[in-house]
């Protein structure tokens, strides 16, 4: 593992690290914020999964989450959103290929060689964090934005017992029904839609739900709201009687200004579960 | 004036606007955060001047200041750091020309046609803000980072009575003595160093000081600290018995992670003076 940068931040350290990933078969970069408490021993961790076109950097630089993570004494990890590199398959569209991993393991050509973001976030990166940093892997929570909200919700429901709490900001809620999903799931997983179901938060909510608290915020002025389909997940949550807070925030859009406005509440929400 | 974007943010609006500048003789872009209180009437304003290579965007996206400005009910304005455009003079180095206006009015060729950042920030932009937005021009404060810290300190001392408080993060403190200053002041103002003195915070502090509270933070691990010369300004502050808080923050560097770590204290510091 290589340290690309470390900056003191809110008493802790905001680092950026690169490593050769076995799941993605390429070098991967991630951001990690460790609060000052990590000097004395392992701390809980909140995963932040980013959206389309993002790298490990966007949320790390723009969400403002470190302020609250420092206050709560928890770590933040910011994975990249896909494998990267000249020899990694890509697409001309922003919403497929590099920057658009959708948190699945691709089974279709040309994506299989590198696109295994589910394994990367579910297995490889947690193991690496536990090995190299003062992270308490028994206390994990997960959040994300847009495609990363989709990732957070599907990983949380797909890995029962792993995460104590899950939240999402403007998540893609029902990708099997919209063009932020059908296109990518078909490309990465193939035409058999039964394989898509465990990558659709609404279908997973109908199937099993999440054993813990859930918080979801979406802006009423979100310019992509038709692609997100919050109504589908809201319905599924209500039908399951899932413990959840589902909010539509008046006037907010899909931008990082929306994220930064609510990130304190998300970090605090997770901290409560992580320290319980 | 043209609205480039408006995003709801912490209950208020983060806007980006462009206008034809008469002082800089080109189109200029600025960011403006208005807290929700601005709907009911004029609010105080805190200026944030950015550093070398920055545009209006960097602090707006990365400093996290809106959270605290919203809490305090004050506006934030993020001007650009220089005139811009294909017909605007530039230099191959990052620290001269576009992105490096140094908050002076150039008197030397080829810079005179557009480089009038002092007039832009001191006169033109405040008038524009007062005309188009709910800004109370009788309650202004100013801060900035690096070259922008230099701008904040020199504008505050150069315009007595204008700003109620001044602060700076890792400011260039003594530009007439280092290569972050001598090169640019010579280029913009010419070889006669007597014209440089009113653009050097340390010299201005020796000359006149500031009639109000002053807060300055610099990281002990700042990679540019030799170019900033905090020791010169600290000495001048002490000699003048200037009301000031001058801090060296252990382990912090020159990055936005340093800025975001302390921006709450800066905004709160200004809010106290603005609401007094």
Contacts between the chains, C-beta under 8 A, distances in Angstrom:
chain1	res1	chain2	res2	distance
A	7	B	252	8.0
A	7	B	253	5.7
A	7	B	255	4.9
A	7	B	257	4.0
A	7	B	258	7.2
A	8	B	219	7.3
A	8	B	221	6.9
A	8	B	251	4.4
A	8	B	252	4.8
A	8	B	253	6.7
A	8	B	257	6.8
A	8	B	258	7.1
A	8	B	261	7.4
A	9	B	257	3.9
A	9	B	258	7.6
A	9	B	260	7.0
A	9	B	261	5.6
A	10	B	260	7.6
A	10	B	261	4.8
A	11	B	261	7.5
A	14	B	257	5.0
A	61	B	61	7.1
A	61	B	62	5.1
A	61	B	256	6.8
A	62	B	61	5.1
A	62	B	62	6.0
A	64	B	64	4.0
A	64	B	67	6.5
A	64	B	260	6.8
A	66	B	257	7.5
A	66	B	260	7.0
A	66	B	261	7.9
A	67	B	64	6.5
A	67	B	67	7.7
A	67	B	260	7.0
A	67	B	261	8.0
A	67	B	264	7.4
A	219	B	8	7.3
A	221	B	8	6.8
A	251	B	8	4.3
A	252	B	7	8.0
A	252	B	8	4.8
A	253	B	7	5.7
A	253	B	8	6.7
A	255	B	7	4.9
A	256	B	61	6.8
A	257	B	7	4.0
A	257	B	8	6.8
A	257	B	9	3.9
A	257	B	14	5.0
A	257	B	66	7.5
A	258	B	7	7.2
A	258	B	8	7.0
A	258	B	9	7.6
A	260	B	9	7.0
A	260	B	10	7.6
A	260	B	64	6.8
A	260	B	66	7.0
A	260	B	67	7.0
A	261	B	8	7.4
A	261	B	9	5.6
A	261	B	10	4.8
A	261	B	11	7.5
A	261	B	66	7.9
A	261	B	67	8.0
A	264	B	67	7.4
